[in-house]
Amino acid sequence: MDMRALVVDPDAPGSQRLGTAAEPRPAPGQLVLDVRHISLNRGEILFAGQRPAGTVHGYDAAGVVVRAAADGTGPAAGARVAAFGAGAWAQRMTVDVTAAAEVPAEVDLADAAALPMAGITALRTLRSRPILGRRVLITGAAGGVGRYAVQLAALAGAHEVVIGLEGVDRPVDLILDTVGGAQLAAAWALLAPGGDVQSIGWASGEPAVFVPNSLFSVGPVKTISSFGDVHEVGPDLATLLGFVAAGRLSPEVGWRGPWERVTEAAEALLERRIAGKAVLDVEPPTSG
């Protein structure tokens, strides 16, 4: 049986089109989700054309569990869930129960769909170093990761959260860089002894050039690091949802529309005309 899905098509605008795909088959530790909303990430759009034609793309979704995991773990059928997993941009998806979290009643499913990839990236990056009482610099703060990182850094007790490099005249302890290129090199120069630059994006598409000896510093170790830890994200997703339910975190939905408008949303993301996340409403399946 087939379902509707956004599938990779290298000849389509944004390399995505609304088509059909086979219904997913869950493993014992996976639930099946009736997807109600999905969110797009700019990197997913940029690199969609590199995936095989016909692939169901995307990782962020929220919906209602139509089939609980066969091994008895995770949310029950009927639960409202946010999920992070491959093949999310479809009427149904399978996802590991460890990568899903129940959505509190206070949180709209469309807002929940905006959280997984960008929110988890921001949360786990900020956890990489103690930031209580420290200065944190965040670049690319108009995007999904950056906007979450600004809010989460403040919640975690950062002494000061600085957005962008302009006007920064004192060293900072932690830098979350989503831009790369020349800005990454400039950010390194602003780092305090013992500080860390987390390179978690490369929106500029340009190489970063460091002048000779500029990476060397006397004193406590300064580092540039990067990671993409997406292992068992369910508990962290639940934390983010809890913040939203409590009014402490904004879901940052900057664009919303039906998934038939995916080309419009993708182009707006690529052209940086959306502040925050783009969320698409998915047509529900006609049968269970």
C-alpha positions as CSV (number, residue, x, y, z in Angstrom):
1,M,0.0,0.0,0.0
2,D,1.3,3.4,-0.9
3,M,1.1,6.7,0.9
4,R,1.7,10.3,0.0
5,A,5.2,11.6,0.7
6,L,7.7,14.3,-0.2
7,V,10.3,12.4,-2.3
8,V,13.6,13.3,-3.7
9,D,13.5,14.3,-7.4
10,P,16.7,15.9,-8.6
11,D,14.8,17.6,-11.4
12,A,12.2,19.3,-9.2
13,P,12.7,22.7,-7.5
14,G,14.6,22.1,-4.2
15,S,15.0,18.5,-5.4
16,Q,11.6,17.6,-3.7
17,R,8.2,16.9,-4.9
18,L,4.9,15.5,-3.5
19,G,4.6,11.9,-4.7
20,T,4.0,8.5,-3.3
21,A,6.1,5.9,-1.4
22,A,5.5,2.5,0.2
23,E,4.1,2.4,3.7
24,P,7.0,2.0,6.2
25,R,7.5,-1.3,8.1
26,P,8.4,-0.9,11.7
27,A,11.1,-2.9,13.5
28,P,10.1,-4.3,17.0
29,G,11.5,-1.2,18.8
30,Q,9.8,1.3,16.5
31,L,6.4,3.0,16.5
32,V,4.3,4.1,13.5
33,L,3.3,7.7,13.4
34,D,0.5,9.3,11.6
35,V,2.3,12.5,10.7
36,R,0.4,15.7,11.0
37,H,3.2,18.2,10.7
38,I,6.8,18.3,9.5
39,S,9.5,20.9,9.6
40,L,12.2,21.6,7.1
41,N,15.8,22.3,7.8
42,R,17.9,24.3,5.3
43,G,20.6,21.7,5.2
44,E,18.1,19.0,4.3
45,I,17.0,21.1,1.3
46,L,20.5,21.9,0.2
47,F,21.6,18.3,0.1
48,A,18.3,16.6,-0.9
49,G,19.5,16.2,-4.5
50,Q,22.4,14.0,-3.3
51,R,20.1,11.3,-2.2
52,P,18.6,8.6,-4.5
53,A,15.6,9.6,-6.4
54,G,12.3,8.5,-4.8
55,T,13.8,8.6,-1.2
56,V,11.5,9.9,1.5
57,H,13.5,12.7,3.0
58,G,13.4,14.7,6.2
59,Y,13.9,14.0,9.9
60,D,11.4,16.3,11.9
61,A,7.8,15.3,12.5
62,A,4.9,15.4,14.9
63,G,1.7,13.4,14.9
64,V,-0.3,10.7,16.5
65,V,0.9,7.1,17.2
66,V,-1.1,4.7,15.0
67,R,0.8,1.6,16.0
68,A,2.8,1.2,19.2
69,A,6.1,-0.6,19.2
70,A,5.8,-4.4,19.1
71,D,8.2,-4.8,21.9
72,G,5.9,-2.9,24.3
73,T,8.2,0.1,24.8
74,G,7.4,3.7,24.1
75,P,4.2,5.7,23.7
76,A,0.9,3.9,23.3
77,A,-1.4,4.1,20.2
78,G,-3.2,7.4,20.2
79,A,-0.4,9.4,21.9
80,R,0.6,12.8,20.5
81,V,4.3,12.5,19.7
82,A,7.2,14.5,18.3
83,A,9.8,12.4,16.5
84,F,13.3,12.6,15.0
85,G,14.1,10.0,12.3
86,A,14.7,9.4,8.7
87,G,11.8,9.4,6.3
88,A,9.7,11.9,8.3
89,W,8.3,13.8,5.4
90,A,5.4,11.4,4.7
91,Q,1.9,10.6,5.9
92,R,3.4,7.9,8.0
93,M,6.8,7.3,9.4
94,T,8.5,4.7,11.6
95,V,10.8,5.9,14.4
96,D,12.7,4.3,17.2
97,V,10.9,4.8,20.5
98,T,14.1,6.2,21.9
99,A,13.9,9.1,19.3
100,A,10.3,10.1,20.2
101,A,8.7,12.0,23.0
102,E,5.1,12.6,24.0
103,V,3.8,16.1,23.4
104,P,2.3,17.9,26.4
105,A,-1.3,18.9,26.0
106,E,-0.3,22.6,26.2
107,V,1.9,22.3,23.1
108,D,0.5,22.4,19.5
109,L,1.7,19.6,17.3
110,A,2.8,22.1,14.7
111,D,5.1,23.7,17.2
112,A,6.4,20.3,18.4
113,A,7.4,19.5,14.8
114,A,9.7,22.5,14.7
115,L,11.9,21.2,17.6
116,P,13.7,18.0,16.9
117,M,16.8,18.6,14.7
118,A,17.4,22.3,15.4
119,G,16.4,22.1,19.1
120,I,18.4,19.0,19.9
121,T,21.5,20.4,18.1
122,A,21.3,23.6,20.1
123,L,20.7,21.8,23.4
124,R,23.4,19.2,23.1
125,T,26.0,21.7,21.8
126,L,25.4,24.0,24.8
127,R,25.8,21.0,27.1
128,S,29.3,20.4,25.7
129,R,30.8,23.0,28.1
130,P,29.7,24.5,31.4
131,I,28.2,27.9,30.6
132,L,26.8,29.1,33.9
133,G,28.1,32.6,34.4
134,R,30.1,32.6,31.1
135,R,29.9,34.7,27.9
136,V,28.4,32.8,24.9
137,L,28.5,34.0,21.3
138,I,26.1,32.6,18.8
139,T,26.4,33.3,15.0
140,G,23.6,32.8,12.5
141,A,21.0,33.5,15.1
142,A,18.2,34.0,12.6
143,G,18.2,30.3,11.7
144,G,16.5,27.5,13.6
145,V,19.5,26.3,15.6
146,G,20.7,29.8,16.4
147,R,17.3,31.0,17.6
148,Y,16.9,28.0,19.9
149,A,20.5,28.4,21.1
150,V,20.0,32.0,22.2
151,Q,17.0,31.0,24.3
152,L,18.6,27.9,25.8
153,A,21.9,29.6,26.6
154,A,19.9,32.1,28.7
155,L,18.0,29.3,30.4
156,A,21.3,27.6,31.2
157,G,22.6,30.6,33.1
158,A,25.0,32.2,30.6
159,H,26.2,35.5,32.0
160,E,25.8,37.1,28.6
161,V,24.6,35.9,25.3
162,V,26.0,37.7,22.3
163,I,24.5,37.5,18.8
164,G,26.9,38.0,15.9
165,L,30.5,39.2,15.8
166,E,29.8,42.9,15.3
167,G,30.8,45.0,18.3
168,V,32.3,42.2,20.3
169,D,35.2,43.7,22.1
170,R,35.9,41.2,24.9
171,P,36.7,37.5,24.8
172,V,33.9,35.0,24.9
173,D,34.0,31.5,26.5
174,L,31.8,29.5,24.1
175,I,31.0,30.2,20.5
176,L,28.3,28.3,18.5
177,D,29.1,29.0,14.9
178,T,26.6,28.0,12.1
179,V,28.2,30.2,9.4
180,G,31.7,28.9,8.8
181,G,34.0,30.5,6.3
182,A,35.7,33.8,7.2
183,Q,33.3,34.2,10.2
184,L,34.6,31.0,11.8
185,A,38.2,32.3,11.6
186,A,37.1,35.7,13.0
187,A,35.2,33.9,15.8
188,W,38.3,32.0,16.8
189,A,40.1,35.3,17.4
190,L,37.5,36.3,19.9
191,L,37.8,33.1,22.0
192,A,39.0,33.4,25.6
193,P,41.7,31.1,26.9
194,G,40.2,27.7,27.7
195,G,37.2,28.4,25.5
196,D,35.6,26.4,22.7
197,V,34.2,27.1,19.3
198,Q,31.5,24.6,18.3
199,S,31.2,24.4,14.5
200,I,27.7,23.2,14.0
201,G,26.9,24.6,10.6
202,W,28.5,26.0,7.5
203,A,25.8,28.3,6.0
204,S,28.4,30.5,4.1
205,G,29.5,27.6,2.0
206,E,32.9,29.2,2.0
207,P,36.3,27.8,3.3
208,A,37.6,29.0,6.5
209,V,41.2,30.3,6.2
210,F,43.4,30.7,9.3
211,V,46.5,32.8,9.0
212,P,49.7,31.0,10.0
213,N,50.1,30.5,13.7
214,S,46.7,32.0,14.5
215,L,45.5,28.7,16.0
216,F,48.3,28.7,18.6
217,S,47.7,30.4,21.9
218,V,49.5,30.5,25.2
219,G,47.6,29.4,28.3
220,P,44.6,27.1,28.8
221,V,43.7,25.0,25.8
222,K,41.4,26.6,23.2
223,T,39.5,24.2,20.9
224,I,37.4,24.0,17.8
225,S,35.1,21.0,17.8
226,S,32.0,19.7,16.1
227,F,29.7,16.8,16.6
228,G,26.4,15.5,15.4
229,D,25.2,13.3,18.3
230,V,21.7,12.1,17.5
231,H,21.7,9.0,19.7
232,E,18.5,8.3,21.7
233,V,17.3,11.9,21.5
234,G,13.9,11.2,23.1
235,P,14.7,12.5,26.6
236,D,16.2,15.7,25.2
237,L,13.2,16.2,23.0
238,A,11.0,15.8,26.0
239,T,13.1,18.4,27.8
240,L,12.5,20.9,24.9
241,L,8.8,20.1,24.8
242,G,8.7,20.8,28.6
243,F,10.3,24.2,28.1
244,V,7.7,25.0,25.4
245,A,4.8,23.9,27.6
246,A,6.1,26.0,30.4
247,G,6.4,29.1,28.2
248,R,10.2,29.2,28.6
249,L,11.1,28.3,25.0
250,S,9.6,29.7,21.8
251,P,9.2,27.1,19.0
252,E,10.3,29.8,16.5
253,V,7.9,28.9,13.6
254,G,8.6,31.6,11.0
255,W,6.6,30.0,8.1
256,R,3.7,27.6,8.0
257,G,1.6,26.2,5.2
258,P,0.3,23.0,3.6
259,W,2.9,20.5,2.3
260,E,1.7,21.2,-1.3
261,R,3.6,24.5,-0.9
262,V,6.9,22.7,-0.2
263,T,8.7,24.4,-3.1
264,E,7.7,27.8,-1.8
265,A,8.9,26.9,1.7
266,A,12.2,25.4,0.4
267,E,13.0,28.4,-1.8
268,A,12.3,30.8,1.1
269,L,14.6,28.8,3.4
270,L,17.4,28.7,0.8
271,E,17.1,32.5,0.2
272,R,17.0,33.1,4.0
273,R,13.6,34.8,3.9
274,I,12.4,32.7,6.9
275,A,13.4,33.6,10.4
276,G,13.3,30.4,12.4
277,K,11.6,27.2,11.2
278,A,9.4,26.3,8.3
279,V,6.5,23.9,9.2
280,L,4.3,22.1,6.7
281,D,0.9,20.7,7.5
282,V,0.5,17.1,6.2
283,E,-2.6,15.7,4.7
284,P,-3.8,12.9,7.0
285,P,-4.0,9.4,5.6
286,T,-7.5,8.3,4.4
287,S,-7.3,5.0,6.3
288,G,-5.6,3.4,9.3
